[in-house]
Amino acid sequence: MADAIVVERLSRHFGSKAALAEVSLRISKGCVFCIAGPNGSGKTTLLNIVAGVLAPSSGRCEVMKGLKVGYAYQHPKLSDELTVGENISFFSQLNEGEGEWGRRMVDAMGLGELMDETADELSSGTRKRLEVAVALLHNPDVVLLDEPTTGLDVESKEGILQLIKLFRKNGKTVVIATHQLDDFSGVCDELVILNKGRVAVEKGVKGFDGEKLLRVYSSAVSKG
């Protein structure tokens, strides 16, 4: 299968601290790829580099030519004074959103009845759902999700999982950074575990249940 993203000997330093050190990986088109690791392991830094938000200190990260990228940040970046509907309209215009696909995102995130509420009135979980929706309005080929289930209730988590399945069905590449790996049992195809900025494990995990994923995670982190 063709690659969507190639990372080779990637390092990123903040001052004297190495957030990532010699990370190499390949992410195939159409797969659900999980990047797991404890806090401070470099997950968000790696996602930021893939998104083009950060430049690497050395090495390379390449998203294959012609692929559109959508990035839902860990901490929602919304306009608090705008309503849900106004946020969706603003980001749709900003990112050249696609009408029918955008409506599917709004419905999938359960936002249809909240269009007149301002963003600062929303719960943290609903803000997260809105952030995911506005990040994906332009129908990207590569979907980057940073801690997409953090702060969500069970129903909202299930909505995220169904959305990921929809993406995979539509041939999109989904890259998830998380420390809640068991939330993605049954949808994760490939797994990389980072520990102290380095790759501790890289393996195929398609069909792994939550318990098996956590065993792989615990073993990798304990060795670090």
C-alpha positions in Angstrom: 0.0 0.0 0.0 1.2 3.5 -0.9 2.5 5.8 1.9 0.6 8.9 2.9 3.3 10.2 5.3 7.0 9.4 5.6 9.1 10.4 8.6 12.8 9.8 8.5 15.3 10.3 11.3 13.2 13.2 12.6 14.4 15.2 15.6 13.0 18.3 17.3 14.7 20.3 20.0 13.3 23.0 22.3 16.5 24.6 23.6 18.6 21.8 25.0 15.7 19.4 25.4 15.0 16.8 22.7 11.3 16.4 22.3 11.8 13.9 19.4 15.0 12.0 18.7 15.7 10.1 15.4 12.0 9.1 14.8 11.3 7.2 11.6 8.0 5.8 10.5 5.7 5.3 7.5 2.0 5.8 7.5 0.0 4.0 4.8 -2.8 5.6 2.9 -6.2 4.6 4.3 -5.1 3.3 7.6 -5.9 4.4 11.2 -2.5 5.0 12.8 -2.2 5.6 16.6 0.7 7.4 18.2 0.6 6.5 21.9 2.9 7.4 24.8 2.9 9.1 28.2 2.7 12.8 28.7 5.9 14.5 27.4 6.7 11.6 25.0 6.6 13.8 21.9 3.2 12.8 20.5 1.9 16.4 20.0 5.2 17.6 18.7 5.2 14.9 16.0 1.6 15.7 15.0 2.5 19.4 14.8 5.4 18.6 12.5 3.2 16.4 10.3 0.7 19.3 10.1 3.4 21.8 9.2 2.8 23.8 12.4 6.4 23.1 13.5 9.6 22.6 11.6 11.9 19.7 12.5 15.3 20.4 13.9 16.7 17.6 11.7 15.4 14.8 9.5 12.4 15.0 7.3 8.6 14.6 7.4 6.8 14.4 4.1 3.0 14.3 3.4 2.6 12.9 -0.1 1.9 15.5 -2.7 -1.7 16.4 -3.3 -3.1 15.2 0.0 -5.1 17.7 2.1 -4.5 17.7 5.8 -7.0 18.5 8.6 -5.8 18.9 12.2 -8.0 18.8 15.3 -5.9 20.2 18.1 -5.8 18.8 21.7 -7.0 22.2 23.0 -9.8 23.6 20.9 -9.0 26.7 18.9 -12.4 28.4 18.5 -13.8 31.9 18.5 -15.5 32.1 21.9 -17.7 35.0 21.1 -19.2 33.3 18.0 -22.0 30.8 18.0 -21.5 27.2 16.9 -23.0 28.0 13.6 -20.9 31.1 13.1 -17.7 29.2 14.0 -18.6 26.6 11.4 -19.3 29.2 8.8 -16.1 31.1 9.6 -13.8 28.0 9.5 -15.6 26.7 6.4 -14.8 29.9 4.5 -11.3 30.0 5.9 -10.5 26.4 4.9 -12.6 26.2 1.8 -15.0 23.8 3.3 -17.2 21.4 1.3 -20.9 21.9 1.9 -22.3 18.4 1.9 -19.2 17.0 3.7 -19.4 19.8 6.2 -23.0 19.0 7.0 -22.0 15.4 7.6 -19.4 16.5 10.1 -21.9 18.7 11.9 -24.4 15.8 12.1 -21.7 13.3 13.1 -20.6 15.5 16.0 -24.2 16.1 17.2 -24.1 19.8 16.8 -27.2 20.4 14.8 -29.3 21.6 17.8 -26.5 23.8 19.2 -26.0 26.2 16.3 -27.2 29.3 18.2 -25.1 28.7 21.3 -21.9 30.7 21.7 -18.7 28.6 22.0 -17.9 29.9 25.5 -21.2 28.4 26.7 -20.3 24.9 25.6 -19.0 22.2 27.9 -15.4 21.0 27.3 -16.7 17.8 25.6 -18.9 19.8 23.2 -16.1 22.2 22.4 -14.0 19.2 21.5 -16.7 17.9 19.2 -17.0 21.4 17.6 -13.2 21.6 17.2 -13.2 18.2 15.4 -16.0 19.3 13.1 -14.4 22.6 12.1 -11.0 21.0 11.5 -12.5 18.6 9.0 -15.0 20.8 7.1 -12.7 20.9 4.0 -12.9 17.1 3.6 -9.2 16.4 4.2 -7.4 13.2 2.9 -5.2 13.0 6.1 -7.0 13.6 9.4 -4.8 14.4 12.5 -6.5 14.0 15.8 -4.7 15.1 19.0 -6.3 13.4 22.1 -9.7 13.4 20.4 -11.5 11.5 23.3 -10.1 13.5 26.2 -13.0 15.1 28.3 -15.7 13.3 26.3 -18.5 11.2 27.8 -19.2 7.7 26.6 -21.7 8.8 23.9 -19.4 11.4 22.5 -16.5 9.0 22.4 -18.6 6.5 20.4 -19.4 9.4 18.0 -15.6 9.9 17.5 -15.1 6.2 16.8 -17.9 6.1 14.3 -16.4 9.1 12.6 -13.0 7.4 12.4 -14.7 4.4 10.8 -16.4 6.7 8.3 -13.0 8.2 7.4 -11.5 4.8 6.9 -14.4 3.7 4.8 -13.9 6.8 2.6 -10.2 5.9 2.2 -8.8 8.7 4.4 -5.7 8.3 6.5 -6.3 8.9 10.2 -3.5 9.7 12.6 -4.4 9.8 16.3 -2.1 10.9 19.2 -3.4 9.6 22.5 -2.6 8.4 26.0 -6.0 6.7 26.1 -5.1 3.9 23.7 -7.8 1.6 24.8 -10.4 4.1 23.5 -9.4 3.0 20.0 -9.5 -0.7 20.3 -11.0 -2.2 17.2 -10.3 0.8 14.9 -6.5 1.2 15.2 -4.6 -0.6 12.4 -1.0 0.5 13.2 0.6 1.6 16.4 3.7 3.5 17.3 4.5 4.0 21.0 6.8 6.9 21.8 8.8 7.1 25.0 11.1 10.0 25.8 10.9 11.2 22.2 12.0 7.9 20.7 10.1 5.0 19.0 9.7 2.2 21.6 7.3 0.0 19.6 6.0 0.0 16.0 3.6 -2.8 15.0 0.4 -3.7 13.3 -2.5 -4.0 15.8 -5.5 -4.5 13.6 -8.2 -6.3 15.6 -6.5 -5.9 19.0 -9.0 -5.3 21.8 -8.4 -2.7 24.6 -6.7 -5.2 26.9 -4.2 -6.4 24.3 -3.4 -2.8 23.3 -2.7 -1.9 26.9 -0.4 -4.8 27.4 1.6 -3.7 24.4 1.7 -0.2 25.7 2.6 -1.1 29.3 5.4 -3.3 28.2 6.9 -0.7 25.9 6.7 2.1 28.5 8.1 0.0 31.4 11.2 -0.8 29.3 11.8 2.9 28.8 
